[in-house]
Structure formats: C-alpha cells, structure tokens
Amino acid sequence: FKQKTAYEIASCLVGSEMCIRDRFPRVAAWDAGERRWVAPPEPSAFEASLAVERFDVGGVPVVVVAAPGAPRAAALYAYGAYGARHPTALTGEAAALLDAGVAVAVAGVRGGGERGRAWHAAGRRDEKPRSAEDAAAVARALRGRYGAVVGRGRSAGGLSVGGAACLAPEAFDAVALDVPFLDALGTLQDGSLPLTINEWEEFGNPHEGAAHDVIASFSPLELAKSCDAAAFPPCLLRPALRDARTGWWEAFKFAAVLRDRGAGDVVVHADDRGHFGPRAGAAYARDVALPVAFLLRSLPAPGGARRATKKATPRGP
C-alpha cells in the first residue's frame, strides 16, 4: 500500500470537461497513481451520430443536441443559480429523449456560471427574476423551432423552469421538476431550516421589505397564484421526503395552488430519499424512467397529433 499525498487524493476527485467544436463535452479523469489525464473512451456509434448546435437567445447561451432526422420536440434544461454551470455532457436521460426523437437543449440562464461571475451576479438577489425570464424566452424560441417543448429542472433549476412555466405556460407541453425549489418566499422566511440564512446571499432576505417583494416576484408558488392555470402544462413534481436542502412540502403547496385554480395534470410523486438520487446503474435508469415517460406522453405523437390533456374544474370559493 502506497501512501498518497494530499495532492494525489484531491486529484482523484478532479475531472475535466473536454469540449470539441460541434460536439458535446466529454469528461476526462485524472489517474492519481499514474499522475496523468485519462482520455474518455471513443464515442459510440450513437454518440457519433449526434449533432450539436450552439446559439444565443437574447444573450442566453443555448446548446442543443439532436439525433439524426427532424426532432419532433425539444426538452429544455436549465439551472441558473450559485454561479454553477449546467452540465451539457451526454447522460442516460438525455440519450433516452434523443432516441425518442426529442432534441435536448441546455440553457445557461442568468444566475449560473456559463459566462463568468458577472453572469451569476446578473441573476441573483434583486436580479433573480431574470433566471425564469431567460428560461421562458428560450422555451418560446425552441417552440418556434421545434413546435413542441418540455421543461426539466432540478433543485434551484425548479425555480427557473417552474417559474418559466408560470410566466409562459403556452410555451411548454409539459414540465418535470425534481426536488424543486418552488416556495422561495416561504422557505427563505424560515430561519430554522438548515440552509435558509446562507441562501439569503443568493436569493435575498425576505425580512427586508424591498427584497420580500423581489422574492415574491420570482417564487413559483406566488407566480402560480396569478398565472393562467387553465393553460398550465402537465406537470410532474418529485420531492424527496428526506431532503435537507429543498422542503418536500413545497411541491405539494405548488400542486395545490395549481389544482385549485383549474390546472389539469399536476402529479406529485414523493420518494423516501434525500436530495440526490442515484447516479448510475439500474437504480439511475429506474429513476429517470418516470420523468422521461411523463414528458414523452405529453408530446404530440409521432405524425403530429397532439395528445389531449384533462383539465380540472376550478374549485369554488
């Protein structure tokens, strides 16, 4: 047994995204024993067949991956918080959508790190409403290109994509949100929750008058109270009952508001787990099967016929 230095141990955790023009990023690993980078394996025939396009929508960078042939829809992914960049490397979930004829689009909305620290600052605290606004603008643009769009967001990405669905429900055919941050106004007022006080730096402190109003303007739960609920797309919400980062109750509150206001398919599927789901293997495949199936059943069938969705009747006062 060879004792490793701290540098070598840390290096085991390092990865580097290799981005080749007109290709999707691939990940190289650092071999601490050999002290060298190990190139990713050669792409499979499926990977090699994919086309990648990069463009901007109102200054927001968008990466679209598509399989051969004309896509029948686009799946929009967005995050937009903490200065983090949404990964654009190929995943099993993305591969399933691509195989079904759906282009996969990743939007680097403001609040993320796609364009450096200034891009993060342009979507945090008082500027936070821009994250959902950017996602809505990209959804509209993708709808113009592909005719149908589904939205996918996770954690703080649920704030961006969920907010976009409230701002522009007509732009989406369906949305699926995992452990979504939907009640920003309520959660950020509760200092007893584990991460609330630290989150004030990112989203604002609602105990300050001006910040309270800003948070109310981007919190999806508040937006749902005034959006066109009858036009709201089919929605799958997947909270985690052991989540220490995002309260499971936020998804149930969001669903209740939409249902009371007459939205149609609003499904909540709660899992007894923490914030992070399985990352690989059969457990990962089972985990992503539900949102993929939900999104695909909401899209126009191959050939163009749009599936009808059942609309609820608004409850009386």
Solvent accessible surface area in square Angstrom, and as a share of the most:
residue,aa,sasa,rsa
1,F,245,1.02
2,K,148,0.63
3,Q,155,0.69
4,K,84,0.35
5,T,79,0.46
6,A,85,0.66
7,Y,131,0.50
8,E,13,0.06
9,I,99,0.50
10,A,57,0.44
11,S,8,0.05
12,C,68,0.41
13,L,157,0.78
14,V,72,0.42
15,G,47,0.45
16,S,44,0.29
17,E,60,0.27
18,M,80,0.36
19,C,80,0.48
20,I,102,0.52
21,R,201,0.73
22,D,72,0.37
23,R,62,0.23
24,F,8,0.03
25,P,6,0.04
26,R,42,0.15
27,V,84,0.48
28,A,6,0.04
29,A,56,0.44
30,W,44,0.15
31,D,47,0.24
32,A,6,0.04
33,G,58,0.56
34,E,112,0.50
35,R,128,0.47
36,R,127,0.46
37,W,113,0.40
38,V,57,0.33
39,A,75,0.58
40,P,25,0.16
41,P,106,0.66
42,E,152,0.68
43,P,54,0.34
44,S,58,0.37
45,A,92,0.71
46,F,71,0.30
47,E,31,0.14
48,A,61,0.47
49,S,50,0.32
50,L,3,0.02
51,A,63,0.49
52,V,14,0.08
53,E,76,0.34
54,R,98,0.36
55,F,37,0.15
56,D,74,0.38
57,V,25,0.14
58,G,85,0.82
59,G,34,0.33
60,V,3,0.02
61,P,24,0.15
62,V,1,0.01
63,V,24,0.14
64,V,4,0.02
65,V,11,0.07
66,A,17,0.13
67,A,22,0.17
68,P,99,0.62
69,G,64,0.61
70,A,101,0.78
71,P,35,0.22
72,R,62,0.23
73,A,0,0.00
74,A,0,0.00
75,A,0,0.00
76,L,0,0.00
77,Y,27,0.10
78,A,2,0.01
79,Y,49,0.19
80,G,4,0.04
81,A,1,0.00
82,Y,97,0.37
83,G,28,0.27
84,A,43,0.33
85,R,125,0.46
86,H,37,0.17
87,P,86,0.54
88,T,22,0.13
89,A,26,0.20
90,L,48,0.24
91,T,67,0.39
92,G,40,0.39
93,E,17,0.07
94,A,10,0.07
95,A,27,0.21
96,A,42,0.33
97,L,1,0.00
98,L,3,0.01
99,D,116,0.60
100,A,32,0.25
101,G,29,0.28
102,V,1,0.01
103,A,1,0.00
104,V,10,0.06
105,A,0,0.00
106,V,16,0.09
107,A,1,0.00
108,G,3,0.03
109,V,1,0.00
110,R,57,0.21
111,G,0,0.00
112,G,0,0.00
113,G,20,0.19
114,E,46,0.21
115,R,114,0.42
116,G,40,0.39
117,R,220,0.80
118,A,79,0.62
119,W,35,0.12
120,H,41,0.18
121,A,52,0.40
122,A,20,0.16
123,G,0,0.00
124,R,54,0.20
125,R,79,0.29
126,D,95,0.49
127,E,67,0.30
128,K,4,0.02
129,P,27,0.17
130,R,84,0.31
131,S,2,0.01
132,A,5,0.04
133,E,86,0.39
134,D,7,0.03
135,A,0,0.00
136,A,3,0.02
137,A,40,0.31
138,V,0,0.00
139,A,0,0.00
140,R,120,0.44
141,A,36,0.28
142,L,0,0.00
143,R,66,0.24
144,G,71,0.69
145,R,121,0.44
146,Y,41,0.15
147,G,42,0.40
148,A,1,0.01
149,V,0,0.00
150,V,0,0.00
151,G,0,0.00
152,R,13,0.05
153,G,3,0.03
154,R,84,0.31
155,S,18,0.12
156,A,4,0.03
157,G,0,0.00
158,G,0,0.00
159,L,4,0.02
160,S,2,0.01
161,V,0,0.00
162,G,1,0.01
163,G,0,0.00
164,A,0,0.00
165,A,0,0.00
166,C,7,0.04
167,L,75,0.37
168,A,0,0.00
169,P,9,0.06
170,E,99,0.45
171,A,1,0.01
172,F,9,0.04
173,D,13,0.07
174,A,0,0.00
175,V,0,0.00
176,A,0,0.00
177,L,1,0.00
178,D,10,0.05
179,V,5,0.03
180,P,2,0.01
181,F,18,0.08
182,L,0,0.00
183,D,4,0.02
184,A,0,0.00
185,L,18,0.09
186,G,29,0.28
187,T,18,0.10
188,L,0,0.00
189,Q,74,0.33
190,D,56,0.29
191,G,39,0.38
192,S,98,0.63
193,L,42,0.21
194,P,98,0.62
195,L,62,0.31
196,T,2,0.01
197,I,106,0.54
198,N,113,0.58
199,E,29,0.13
200,W,53,0.19
201,E,113,0.51
202,E,13,0.06
203,F,1,0.00
204,G,3,0.02
205,N,23,0.12
206,P,5,0.03
207,H,113,0.50
208,E,88,0.40
209,G,58,0.56
210,A,82,0.64
211,A,11,0.09
212,H,65,0.29
213,D,96,0.50
214,V,34,0.19
215,I,0,0.00
216,A,30,0.23
217,S,58,0.37
218,F,6,0.02
219,S,0,0.00
220,P,0,0.00
221,L,10,0.05
222,E,43,0.19
223,L,28,0.14
224,A,0,0.00
225,K,101,0.43
226,S,92,0.60
227,C,13,0.08
228,D,84,0.44
229,A,3,0.02
230,A,64,0.50
231,A,42,0.33
232,F,3,0.01
233,P,6,0.04
234,P,10,0.06
235,C,0,0.00
236,L,2,0.01
237,L,0,0.00
238,R,9,0.03
239,P,4,0.02
240,A,1,0.01
241,L,80,0.40
242,R,165,0.60
243,D,17,0.09
244,A,69,0.54
245,R,141,0.51
246,T,9,0.05
247,G,9,0.08
248,W,102,0.36
249,W,90,0.31
250,E,0,0.00
251,A,1,0.01
252,F,84,0.35
253,K,85,0.36
254,F,1,0.00
255,A,1,0.00
256,A,48,0.37
257,V,29,0.17
258,L,0,0.00
259,R,97,0.36
260,D,59,0.31
261,R,88,0.32
262,G,3,0.03
263,A,1,0.00
264,G,15,0.14
265,D,32,0.17
266,V,9,0.05
267,V,66,0.38
268,V,31,0.18
269,H,76,0.34
270,A,38,0.30
271,D,31,0.16
272,D,93,0.48
273,R,61,0.22
274,G,27,0.26
275,H,16,0.07
276,F,101,0.42
277,G,16,0.15
278,P,45,0.28
279,R,177,0.65
280,A,74,0.57
281,G,56,0.54
282,A,68,0.53
283,A,42,0.33
284,Y,47,0.18
285,A,56,0.43
286,R,167,0.61
287,D,23,0.12
288,V,15,0.09
289,A,54,0.42
290,L,64,0.32
291,P,0,0.00
292,V,13,0.07
293,A,57,0.44
294,F,16,0.07
295,L,0,0.00
296,L,38,0.19
297,R,108,0.39
298,S,6,0.04
299,L,0,0.00
300,P,16,0.10
301,A,28,0.22
302,P,106,0.67
303,G,91,0.88
304,G,56,0.54
305,A,72,0.56
306,R,123,0.45
307,R,104,0.38
308,A,105,0.81
309,T,49,0.28
310,K,164,0.69
311,K,92,0.39
312,A,42,0.33
313,T,116,0.67
314,P,83,0.52
315,R,177,0.65
316,G,59,0.57
317,P,193,1.22
